[in-house]
């Protein structure tokens, strides 16, 4: 997965650089027209369409309140069996873990990898093992905030070999995004960026 993401980013940058090269090799007159048009775009509009500007907040808004995985959780006292059953029913790969009676206070996270490595491989029983015994604890979690840029989140996930990352603000846990959410956002952003560059060349702005 990590290698695929890196390859995608390299490909996206190569295409983008190719479009920019088309601008650079244009005739002096055309180049002048292009950059005059480019500079005429208001600063507010450039900020609105800023390259690589998508944030985690944008992903959460796109996912919506009913998005699978956004608010799914279990407690430290639940069995691993029940946690995995919930993941299966909701088609997600991770659950936020909270302490009993403290839904807004994150205690950790449990993932499919935790189940495979700490239950299956070790020959333990998922029905007698508590989630709190195998989860990644809160003080070891890699997290992001709503303002974190998507590319930064992708870098954190690839560097730390994780597929899910909790979103935290000053009030606590507000959601969770997966590597799939992040990749989709990056694909969309690269596509929109290339469309904007083509619009500059062809007079769309």
Secondary structure, DSSP 8 states (H G I E B T S, - for coil): -HHHHHHHHHHHHHHHHHHHHHHHTS-HHHHHHHHHHHHHS-HHHHHHT-TT--BHHHHHHHH-TT-TTSS-EEETTSBHHHHHHHHHHHT-SEEEEEETTEEEEEEEEEEHHHHIIIIITTT--TTTSBHHHHSEEGGG--EE-TTSBHHHHHHHHHHTT-SEEEEEETTEEEEEEEHHHHHHHHHHHHHHHHHHHHHHHHT--
